[in-house]
Every structure is written in C-alpha cells, then in structure tokens.
Amino acid sequence: MLRLSSPHFKTLHLVRHAQGVHNIALEEKGEKPESEKLFDAHLSPKGLQQVSERRNQILESGLLNTVELVITSPLRRAMETSIGIFRGQEDVNISEDFAKANNFPPIVALEICRERMGLYPCDRRASISTRRTFFPEIDFTMIESDEDALWQDKEREKLEDVATRGLHFVKW
C-alpha cells in the first residue's frame, strides 16, 4: 500500500493567497493596476482574517500533520499567507530551530510559483535581501537573483509562458 510520503506520488494542495490590498484598490477603489502604490502588495485586514480561518480549517482537519513542505511565491502576499497558515500569525519570525522542534513544515520560495508577471507593480517582488529580513523562516536559496529579474515593465507575461512555468513546477 502506498503512503503519503511514498516516492511514487505526492499530494499537492494549492492555496491562493488571501485578499491583498491590491485587490481592494483595484476592485473597490478603482485604482489603476499600474500604480506603484501597489508594489508587492501585502494582505488586507480581510486577507489576514481569511488566513486565520484557513489555518483553523487545516488544524481541525489534521492536515497540518501531513504537510511535508510548503512552497510559496516570493510575493509578499503569498508569503504572508503561507506563514499565517502554516506557522500561525502569532508565530511570525520564529527561528528555524523552533519550527523544526514543533514539526512545522519548511517553507521554500520559488520564482516559478508566481502569478502572471509584467506591467503591474503588484506582481513585482521586492529584493530577496529585503525579504529575508522580514521573512527569516522562509528558505530563499532556490531564487537566483536578488532583484526581480523576471518582471517586465513593458509587457504582460504571455499565458503560454505562465503555463510553461506551471509545468516546470509540477516536474520540480
């Protein structure tokens, strides 16, 4: 019988980031997506509530005990969502030793797990050196460039390129 940790398969759970301030600005306030005010947007108060609710669901289901690894986009809203769900808001900026001792799954940032990129500052990430300061519990070693080398200011990423990145992730 195959177990969850079998080398033959892995169970993949996908979680979209919680509501970000860019979602509110675009949907409710009519902000232009090109606004620099939305650069690498963080979670909104509603987004933080969504994270708390999702964490409670995962804890109640026992799913947290089966998670071996958490992969996150290096965008701030995705990292805040990952940490909030898999560490708990009260545990932000905990040491890696504490995380291991409490059986928290490691969190790794991967560029290929980003949203569609280009044109909009909300989809451009901050430097990794800056993010390491704010998210010390996330492993950024898989990211090659400190600055966001993938985001382009002149055009939006083609959908086929997004699909290709998705396939690279599934094969990763």
Secondary structure, DSSP 4 states (H G I P E B T S, - for coil): ---TT-TT-----------BHHHHHHHTS---TT-GGGTT--B-HHHHHHHHHHHHHHHHHTGGGG---EEE-SSHHHHHHHHHHHT-GGGTT--HHHHHHTTPPPEEE-GGG----SS-GGGSPPPHHHHHHH-TTEE-TT---SS--S--SSSPPPHHHHHHHHHHHHH-
